[in-house]
Amino acid sequence: MRKLLIKGGTVVFSDCVKEADILTENGKIVKIAKNITDAKAETVDAAGLTVFPGFIDMHVHLREPGFEYKEDIASGSAAAVAGGFSQVCCMPNTDPVCDNAAVVGYIVARAKEVGLCKVHPIGAITKGEKGETLAEMGKMKAAGAVAVSDDGRPVMNARIMRLAMEYASDFGLVCLSHCEDKDLVDGGVVNEGYNSTLAGLKGIPRAAEEIMLAREIILAETLGKCVHICHVSTKGGVQLLREAKARGVRVTAETCPHYFTLTDDVVTGFDANTKVNPPIREAEDVEAIKEGLKDGTLDCIVTDHAPHHVDEKNVEYNLAAFGISGIETSFALSYTHLVRGGVLSLCELADRMSAAPARILSLEGGAIEEGAVADLAIADLNEKFVIDSKKFRSKGKNTPFDGAEVYGRVKYTIVDGEIKFRA
């Protein structure tokens, strides 16, 4: 009878924020009330702290199998719980590609061995992520996959993507689309605009993202199937999604902290830690992303956690790998820029970081209520600190936020009623 009692915290429910105690037993929340006492329970003093549902990141790269020098399931899980995440969903661009039941099963088993956060594999849409032949989605679902995506590589063939949406829906899976027209990208490395010209770096036009995003919307609307759009970065993309949702298209979408906190002014310093795909855009895009999060056009906040070895970033900008190690900074950046910035309420932030990912992928969790799974993140919202990449638990130290001042330090992460991280 494992019991945990969280005393005196300010609890973020789906519709309100109020002080309450939370008693968990055998991995479930059994009681929420004031002044709970239980002599048999381990007690966490949450006075002055805020209790959120455990965060769910539906877009991370854990790199295992095949690229353990960048990250592995153990280091990635340690980084996740340090960031307040009780569940993560890992993308399939591993080596071998996660396009079959064996690799899915390996990831599930390895995550259980590590025993920190829950790790849900995302299977590939196509075999080898080559965009040619559909992967065996039914077998991957049976082995534990929660979605399918060729993330990192767009499915360029519209017929293959149509078949994928139809096939995935038969198994209750969602296609997660990395929207990028490779022909339009054509070797670009930063957002196409004033700063790309200034820096002499080849630009990636917004159209490269928006054309593919429009295609996915049209396919979903034609088929009456659902599709999820990964890492939205442009003003035009937000507007396409807003209009599609107004028409009743079954489309959901995500964005990342770097798309609502940074502009492409950062690329003129040639710091390869600012190189990410899709690229960091301009001020008008940042404002549109915030507005999309506020009005629900963008359903959730993910990290697109993409850890790299230092040698892959410590090179010329054109040669550097794309990606940011983001899982340990996501909550603080989101709280600082969105809640303290007046964009979202605490309830809305909890929805975008917990409830919405759970809804989209049909995962258990995402809310604090009696009978729910006891996944919780407890943070000190008043604690100001400076992000220090040297202290990351992730192997990837590649962040453009090193030295940034933020609010909201995660103090505890609780998974299935067990403390997995304690600051």
N, C-alpha and C positions, 0 to 999 in steps of 0.2 A: 504493500500500500504506500506508494510514493506520494508524498504530499508536499506542496510548496504553497506558502502564503505570502502574497505581495501586499504589504501594509502601507496605507497612507498615500498612495500615488494618485496623480491626476490622470484619469483614464480616458482615452480617446475612443469613444464608441462611434458607430456609424452615423449617428444623428446628433450627438451632443458630447460635451467634455465635462466630466465631473469627478469629484474625489470619491474613491471607492477602494475597498480591499478586494483582492481576487484570491480565491482558494482553488488550487488545482490538485487533482488526484488521479494517479495512473494515466497521466498524459492529457487529461481533459479538464476544462474549467467546470467546477462543480458548484461554485457559489460566488456571486458578486453582490457585495453589500458593504455597509459601513460597520466598522468595529467588529470584524470577524476575529474570533480567537480559536486556536487549535494547537494544543500543546505538542501534538505529534508531528506537526508540519515544520519543515525548514522555513525560516522566515527571511524575507528580503525587505529591508527598510527602504521604501520608495518615497519617503517624505521629501517634498521638493522636487521630485522627478516626475516625468510624464511617461505613461504606459501606452504603447501602441500595439496593435496586432503585429506579429512578426512580419517583417517585410518580405516580399516575394519578388525576386528578380527573374523575369522570364526571358532574359537574354544575356547570357554570360558565356565566356570561352574558358573552359578549364584545362584545355590543351592535352589532356590525357585521354587515350593513349597516343604516343608518338612524339609529342613536343614537351616532354616533362622538364626540359631545360628552361622553358618559359614559365610554366605553371604545372601543377598536378592537382589531383582531386583533394589531397590533404592540405596543401598550401592554399588552394582556392577556397576550400571550405572554412579554413581558419580565417581567411580574409573576410569571407561572407558573414560569419557570426560576429566578427569585430565591427562590421558595418551595420549590424542589426538585422541581418537577413536570416530567416529560419528556413527558407526554401529558395533554391535556384534552379534554373533550367538551362542546361548546357548545350551549346550549338555543336553540330556534327562535323565541323571541318577539322577533324583529328586525322591521325595516320595509324591504322587504316581509318577511312571515313566511317562514321557511325551510320551505315546504311543497311545494317542487318541485325538480326536478333542477338547474335553473339556479342557484338560490340556494345549494344544497348545493355545486355545482361551483365557484361563486365563492368560497365560504369555504375550500374545499380549496386552490384556486389561490392565494388571498391568503396563506394560512398558509405555503405553500411559498415564496412570495416573501419573507416575513418570515424564515423559516428558523431559528426558535428551538426551540420545542417542537412536538410533533405535535398537530395540531388535528383532532378528529373531529367533524363536524357531527351533531347530532341533529335529525331531521326532525320536522315537526308530525304529530300523529295525524290532525287534521282540517284541512280547507282554511281558511286564515286564522285558525286556532285558534278557530273559532266553534262547534265542537262539533256540527256539523250533517252534514257530508259528509266521508268519509274522504279523506285526501290520497293521492297516488300513491306508495305505499311502495316498490314494486318499482323504479320509476325513481329514487327518492331513494337506495335501497340501491346501485344500479348507479353512481350518481354519487359515492358515498362516505359516505352516512349509516350510522351504527353502531347507531342505536336510534330510537324515535319517542316523542314526548311533546308534550302541550300545556302544558307546565310554565308556571306563572303563571296558567293558566286550567284548572280541572278539567273533565274530560269529564263533564258532569252527566247526560247521557242514558245509562242503563245498556245499552240496546240498541246504541248506537254503540260503547260501550266493549267490549261482547262481540264485535262485528264486528271491532273494531280488534285485539283479542288474537288472533283467528283469522287475520285477514289478515296481521298482522305476522309471525306464526309461520311462514307459508308462505314468507316471504322470509328467515327466520333472524334476524329483528329482535325485540327486546324492547320492550314498552310500559313506559315509565316514567311512573308515575301521581302527579300532584300531588293529594293527597287533601284535598279541601276542599269541604264543602257550602256553597255560596254563600248559600243561604237562611238557614242557621243563623249564618253569619258576620255577615250583615246590618249591614255597616258597622263591625264591630268592628276595633280596632287593636292591642289587647294581650290577654294571657291573661285570661280571665274568672276573677275571684277577689278576694281581699282587696285586692291592690294596685291592681286596676282601679277598685275602689270608692273606695279612698283617693285615687287620682289623679283620679277623675272622668272616666276614659277608658272608652269602650265596650269591653266584653270579647268575646273570641272563645272559646266553650266548647270543651273538648277533644272533645266529641261531633262537632263540625264536621269534625274530622280523622278520628276513629275510625269514624264511620258509613261514610265513603267507603272507608276502609281495609278495613273488613269486607266491603263490596261487592266490592272488587277480589279479596279472598281467595276469596269465594264464587264469583265468575266464573271465576277461575283453577282452582279445585277442580272446578267443574262441567264446564269445557271440557278439563281436563287440559293447560292451557297455562301458560306462565310469565308472571309480571308482576313488576315491580320498583317498590317503594314509595319515593317521594322523601322526603327530610328529615323523618324520624320525630321527633316532639317529645314524645310523651306516654307515661305509664306504661301506660295502657290499650292504646295502639297496640303497645307492645312485647309485652304479654301476648297480644294477638290474633295477632301474628306467631309468637310462641313456640308457641302451640297449633296454629297452621296448619302450621308446619314439622314438628311432632311427628306430624301426620296425613299428612305427605308431600306437602303442597301445594307447587307449584313457585313459591314466592314468595321474593324477595330484598328487601333493604331497606338504606337508608343513613341516616346522621344527620350532623350538622355540629358543629364545635367549640363553637358558641355554645349548643348544647343540652346539652352536658355540662360547661360551665364557668360558666354564668351562671344566676341565677334572676330571676324577674320583679320582684324588689326593685329592679332597675336602672331600671325604667320610672318610678319615682316622682320621679326627677330630671328627667324630661321631655326627656332627650337623645334626639333623633330617630334617632341612630345605633344605638339599641337597638330600633328598630322593624323587625321582620322578620316574614315570613310563611312557615310558621306562627310564632306568637309564642313568645318565650322563656317557659318555663313555671315551675313551682314546684320546690322542693327534692326532693320525692318523685319527680318526673319526671326530674330530673337523675340521681338514683341509679338509677332504672330504666333510663335510657339507658346508663349505665356498665355495668350488669349485662348489658344486652342486647349490648353490644360484647364484653364478657368471654366470654359463653357462645356467641357466634356468632349469636344471634338477629338482630342488626344486622350485616350482612355487611361494610359498608364505611363509611369516613369520607370525606365530600365537603365542599366549601366552600359550595356554592350562591353562589359569588362573584357579587355583585350590585352592581357599582359604579354610583354616581350622581354627578351634578354637585352641587357644594356647595349651589347654590341650591335643589335639590330636597329637601335635608335641613335647611337653615337656615330652617325655617318652623315653624308650630305643629304639634304632634305629630300631630293628626288629619289634617293636610294633607300631611305628609311622605311621601315614597316609602318603600316597604318594601325592606329589603335591607341586607346587610353586604358590604363589600369584604374578602374573606377569604383569598385565595389565598396571600398573603405571610406570613400568621400561622398558618396551619393546622398545619404540622408542629410548630412550637415550642409551640403551645397543646396539641396532642395529646400530644407527648412529655412536657411539663411536668405535665399533669393526669392522663394515663393511665399512662405508664410510671413517672415519678417518684412518681406518686400511688398506685402499686401495683395498678393495674387490669389493665394489659396488660404482657406481656413485649415486648422489642424485636422478636422474631419475629412476635408477634401484631400489633403496630403495623404492621410491614411488610406483613403480610397484608391488614389493613384498608385500608391506603393504597395498595397496589400490586397484590398478587396477586388479591384479590377483585374489584376493578373489571375487571381483565383477564379473569378467568373469566366474569363476568356478561355482558360485552359481546364476548367472544371476540376480545380484542385481543392482539397480540403484546407480550410483556413481562411485568413483574410479579415476576420472580425473577432471582436471580443464579446462573447455572450455565453451564457450558461449552456453547457453541453458541447461547446465548440472545442476544437483541438487547442491545447495550451501552448501556443506559439506566441511569444511576446517579445517586444523590444522595449527596453526602458532607457530613457535618455534624460540628460540634464540640459534643458533648452536654454538655460541662462549661462552655461559655461562657454566662454569664448576661447578658442584655441587656434593655433597655426598648424596647417597641414604640413606634415613632415614625412616625405616619401621614404626616408631611411627607416622609419618605424613601421612601414607596411608589413603585414603578415604575408601578403602576396609576394611571389618571386618578382613580379613586375613592378618596377618603381617608376614606370613611364607615365607621368602625369603632368599636365600643364598647370596644375593647382598647387604645386609645391610652394610653400611660403604664403599661401592665401589664408586670410583670417576669416574664420567662420564661427557660427554658433551651433550648439546642439551636439554634445558628445554622447555617444552610446555608452551606457554603463553596464547593462546586462542584456544578453540575448538568451531567451529560454525557448527550447525546442522540446515538444512533447512533455512539458512539465519539468524538464531538467535544465539547469543552468549550464549553457555551453560556452558562454563568454562572460567574463567579469572584468571590468576595467581595472 
